[in-house]
Each structure stands twice: as C-alpha cells, then as structure tokens.
Amino acid sequence: MRTPASRRMAFELLDHPADVKFRATGSTRSAAFASVVDALAAVVGTTVIDAPARERAVSVVSESVEALVFDFLAELLFVQDVDGVAVASVSDLEITEVPDGLRLTGTLSVVPIPPDRPLADVKAPTYSELSVTEDDGWTIEAVLDV
C-alpha cells in the first residue's frame, strides 16, 4: 500500500552498528506514534506492497510513554506475525491517560504479504537507546532487533 502523496513521512532511519534505529517525529504525541508505524513499514518493506488494505483495531496500555513505544512496536510485530499481514499505516490514533498509565488506540491498515515479497525480519523492539522527548513537537527514537 502506498502512502498518499499529501502525507509527509516524519521519520528517518539512523545508523546503528547491529540493528535498525529510527527517529519518528510529530507535532503531537499521537502524530509521533503514527510516524513510528511509518518507520516500521519502511523497515520491513510494507511501502513496496501494492495490495488492497483492510482495517484492524489496535489497543495497548502501558505504564509510561517509553513503555508505550516498546509495547506498541511489539504489538505491531505480533499482528504481522500472527495475522500474516504487513502493517502499512495507522489512523484515528489516540493516546489517553488511564489509571494504569497510558492507552493507545487506533485503526491499523494492514495488507497481505505477497509470497514473492517477504518482509524484512524484525525480531523485536528493544529498550536500548529508546527515548521520547517533547520540544516543539514530539520525537521518538527506537531500535529494532533484526
């Protein structure tokens, strides 16, 4: 599934000696988390899949914003592995405070993985070098174990 031309990609892949590191940005916390999905899609190769998408709800609760990044990435990888799809994008992403911390909800756009285009193997997110900062917008840096 291709990203609409009107949507600006707000992530960059960074140099890392062994794994894949990215920086995702957004004017709001929710927008930065949506950019995390864009970064993961670029890493695994979803951006080159041109197939009809379907929607799938996502919901994650974590005790802190850093844990939410980790748990969200883990959930995205779980969806890909279990459902046999590639996560392409997210819409209606909201982050709210709950008694246990923060809840992220949204609607994932997922596409089937063509047999001739396997995804890059991303094993898991890591807490190594994971950071979330707010300064004239939000920035999320994370490392994926490949």
Secondary structure in CASP SS format (residue, H / E / C, confidence):
PFRMAT SS
TARGET T0000
AUTHOR 0000-0000-0000
METHOD secondary structure of the structure
MODEL  1
M C 1.00
R C 1.00
T C 1.00
P C 1.00
A C 1.00
S C 1.00
R C 1.00
R C 1.00
M C 1.00
A C 1.00
F E 1.00
E E 1.00
L E 1.00
L E 1.00
D C 1.00
H C 1.00
P C 1.00
A C 1.00
D C 1.00
V E 1.00
K E 1.00
F E 1.00
R E 1.00
A E 1.00
T E 1.00
G E 1.00
S C 1.00
T C 1.00
R H 1.00
S H 1.00
A H 1.00
A H 1.00
F H 1.00
A H 1.00
S H 1.00
V H 1.00
V H 1.00
D H 1.00
A H 1.00
L H 1.00
A H 1.00
A H 1.00
V H 1.00
V H 1.00
G C 1.00
T H 1.00
T H 1.00
V H 1.00
I C 1.00
D C 1.00
A C 1.00
P C 1.00
A C 1.00
R E 1.00
E E 1.00
R E 1.00
A E 1.00
V E 1.00
S E 1.00
V E 1.00
V E 1.00
S E 1.00
E C 1.00
S C 1.00
V H 1.00
E H 1.00
A H 1.00
L H 1.00
V H 1.00
F H 1.00
D H 1.00
F H 1.00
L H 1.00
A H 1.00
E H 1.00
L H 1.00
L H 1.00
F H 1.00
V H 1.00
Q H 1.00
D H 1.00
V H 1.00
D H 1.00
G C 1.00
V E 1.00
A E 1.00
V E 1.00
A E 1.00
S E 1.00
V E 1.00
S E 1.00
D E 1.00
L E 1.00
E E 1.00
I E 1.00
T E 1.00
E E 1.00
V E 1.00
P C 1.00
D C 1.00
G E 1.00
L E 1.00
R E 1.00
L E 1.00
T E 1.00
G E 1.00
T E 1.00
L E 1.00
S E 1.00
V E 1.00
V E 1.00
P E 1.00
I C 1.00
P C 1.00
P C 1.00
D C 1.00
R C 1.00
P C 1.00
L C 1.00
A C 1.00
D C 1.00
V C 1.00
K C 1.00
A E 1.00
P E 1.00
T E 1.00
Y E 1.00
S E 1.00
E E 1.00
L E 1.00
S E 1.00
V E 1.00
T E 1.00
E E 1.00
D C 1.00
D C 1.00
G C 1.00
W E 1.00
T E 1.00
I E 1.00
E E 1.00
A E 1.00
V E 1.00
L E 1.00
D E 1.00
V C 1.00
END
